[in-house]
C-alpha cells in the first residue's frame, strides 16, 4: 500500500471516530446496562450508585472517542474510574471487564457504521489503534485502582497498629479493648499469649508465615514492631492448649523468641510484654527458638539482673573460664547436672570414661573452690553456669535448663 493510500485510510478512520461523538449517550446506556445485568458486584443494593456508574462510564467513553480522534490519550478519566471503583469496593476484575464491554460496544458501533458507509476496510486498518487505546485506558484505571487499594491497606495497617499498641501499653479502656480485639481478629474470651521476637540483623522475617500458620491451627494473632522487637498477641479459645502456639512459634522462629505466661484479661498485656521480653534473654545469643516465661525461673532472675549475673559468673567461674580446658570443664559440669550427678551417665554423654569425669570434676573444684558434690556449692556452680550460657560464654552448645 502506498503512503498516500495509507494516509487516506487513516483519514477515513478518523472520520469514523469523529462520527462516534453523537453516539456517546447511546453507547453509555448500552455499556451500563450490560455491566449492571452481567456483573454480580453491581447487583441488588450496589455499593456504587447507578448515577455515579453512568457518570464514570460516559466520561470514559467520551474520552476514548476523543483519544481515537486526536491519536493521543488523556488518562484523567480512566484514573478516576479506577479510583472511584476501588473506593466503592468494586473488584478489579469488574473494573477491567467494564472496559472490555465498552471496547466491544464501541467496536460494534464502528463496524455498523463502516459497513453502512462502505468503509469497513479502513476500519480494519485502524483496528489495532482502537484496541490499543482501550488497553491504555484499562491499564491506567488498573494502576489508579492499585494505588487506592495500597493506600487503604496502609491506613488499615496503621489503624490496626495503633489499636495493638493501645493494648500493649494499657492505654485502651476496658470498653474499647473489646472493640480493638474484634478489629484485630482476636477472640475476646479465651487465652492470650504475648510474643516478642528479636528482629533479624539481616532483615529477614523473625517468624515467617506465622499469621497463616497460627490461623491454620485455629489461633488468631496480631503483630507490630515495637522497640526493636516483633511483638504480637496470640489468642486461643479457652478449650485450646496454649502449648500448641508455643510449639508453632518455636518451629517458625529464625531468631530468639520470648513467650509470656497465659493470661485471660487483655488488661494484663503490658505485664505480659515484660515477661515475653525477659523470656527472650532466657535463650542464649544466636540460639533461635521460643522460650516460655516461667519454665526456667532461675534463668529469669539472671536475665532480669544482668549485672549481678555477670558478677556471679566471674566470682564463681572466673578461674575456670580462664583455664585452657575451660570449655571442656564447662561442658562436663553441664552434662553432670543434666545426668543428675551420675558420673557413669555423664561419661556416656561425653563419650569418655567415668574416671575422666571424676578427674574433670576435681579440676572444677580446684579452679572454683566449690565442689559439685556439696548441694550449696553445686547450686552456686549451676547458677553461674546458667549465667555464662545465657551470656553466650563457653564454646559448648547451650543446653536448655531442665
Order of alpha helices (4+ residues) and beta strands (2+ residues): alpha-alpha-alpha-alpha-alpha-alpha-alpha-alpha-beta-alpha-beta-beta-alpha-beta-alpha-beta-alpha-alpha-alpha-alpha-alpha-alpha
